[in-house]
Amino acid sequence: MNSGEILPQPAGIEPVLVPLDSLQERLTMLLRQGSRLGLLTARRIPPGDDLALVTLVLHPANAGMHVWETPLHSAKSAFPSLTPHVPQAHWFERAVSDFFGILPEGHPRFKSVILHEAWPEGFYPLRDAHPVVPENAPARRSSKFLTVQGEGVYEIAVGPIHAGIIEPGHFRFSCLGEVIQNLEIRLGYQHRGIEQQLTEVPWQHARFLAEAISSDSSAANAWAHAMAVEQLLAITPPAAAQNLRALSLEIERTASHIGDLGGICSDIGFTAGAALFGCLRGRALGLGEQLTGARLQTAYILPGGVAHAISLQARDQMAASVRSIAKEFERIVPILMENPGALERMEGVGKVRPSLARDFGMVGPAGRASGVDYDVRNAFLQEPYAWLPWEAAVEEEGDVLARVRIRVQETRASLQLADAFLKRVSNEETVRVPVPDKLPPRSIGAGIIEAWRGELIHLVFTDENGSISRYAVKDPSFNNWTGLAIAARGQLVADFPLCNKSFSLSYSGNDL
């Protein structure tokens, strides 16, 4: 596939019925063969109020996927936990319990992952069509942190409110001296009911809500949403639109990685690097404004294509800006990557072994820094990436330095890709195709994108009337929070900000 031809889109995904008693065996077998667990959630299934577990299994070897449905009778609100056999499932199962009230029996460390004490017992936001808070319902059980015992062990509680402009999240450190023995991360403070809202707004307007899931990933979420809807409708966007979508995504990746490099410099007290990368990030965001009219590129990618084309004059100006940013990036990168003091602060800090990264399903730069050679753009032969000669960067050390190296390499690749996409822009191309007025009934669509943090998934189900009945989102941060907790163990308390920034995860993307 090197011609740039866009292949016809299949009409939705056919679900596969997998009985509960064979779910764990079938999933573990496929994972051993190289498949991936993309998403584990639940949904209500007609005609009654029964529930079904939903498992999205990805097959990078043949660029394929399957959606499994495992019915659960309404009288039984439990299922055997997959976590003892599939560690990656541990947060998925806790989220399923939060939102649907289904207990994963045998989960090794079961507790709420998103909903807090203020949510009453018996109220599950996604289980009932019109959930009602039970009268005089007791509060949910309090969240219990793992207790580390021993002489001299003490706890440091940080957050959820932090200094500066940062999303809320609670970190509970158990320390011996200055060394972190265990880190527990408690999120959910940004929970906005996004998935439920996406089933309630008119589907033609859902894209505005989808791209607001995590504002620094607007382009990625908008593209994943558009991809899922296009699969439902069996429509194929024009080749020009695919080029412009990819250009938008690579601009977003460039700006985010450059910003994180500046953040790394700030966390090690390297103010010169922080200032230089900070200024360059602003210029990268400016590319987004040149392309879409908004620095965060909102309201640009939509089902059927993109909102508008780009003129040849604007294309040439953007191409010059891309080359200028690439040149400036190469000038300032050695200031960080050849600085002995900076390298000493990053090397060996916050390591995640490749085996653990694979077990917990880590994705994106954090996963690839620990040897997980997986990038959606390559794995699924996505257009327009499939016709370009490029490779995803992979490291093995799994420390802060490896994650920084991945960002440096990915920024270079993104700028080269952006230049290649701009060269394919002409002045006479159609960038949008008509979209039908109604979604097809009883259909499934999936959008999978390599966002700058990693694998991003939007999974959409329609009911018998063609309305969206379930909209599930898996942000890449959902895969990687456990990796951050692992990276912090055995590190100095003073090194945690460095570990945290090297992952650069999204609280709002996790909490939904």
Secondary structure, 3 states (H helix, E strand, C coil): CCCCCCCCCCCCCCCEECCHHHHHHHHHHHHHCCCEEEEEEEEECCCCCCEEEEEEEEEHHHCEEEEEEEEECCCCCEEECCCCCCCCHHHHHHHHHHHHCCEEECCCCCCCCCCCCCCECCCCCCCCCCCCCCCCCCECCCCCCCCCCCCCEEEEEECCCCCCCCCCCEEEEEEECCEEEEEEEECCCCCCCHHHHCCCCCHHHHHHHHCCCCHHHHHHHHHHHHHHHHHHHCCCCCHHHHHHHHHHHHHHHHHHHHHHHHHHHHHCCCHHHHHHHHHHHHHHHHHHHHHHCCCCCCCCEECCEECCCCCHHHHHHHHHHHHHHHHHHHHHHHHHHCCHHHHHHHCCCCCCCHHHHHHCCCCHHHHHCCCCCCCHHHHCCCCCHHHCCCCCCCCCCCCHHHHHHHHHHHHHHHHHHHHHHHHCCCCCCCCECCCCCCCCCCCEEEEEEEECCEEEEEEEEECCCCCEEEEEEECHHHHHHHHHHHHHCCCEHHHHHHHHHHHCCCHHHHHC
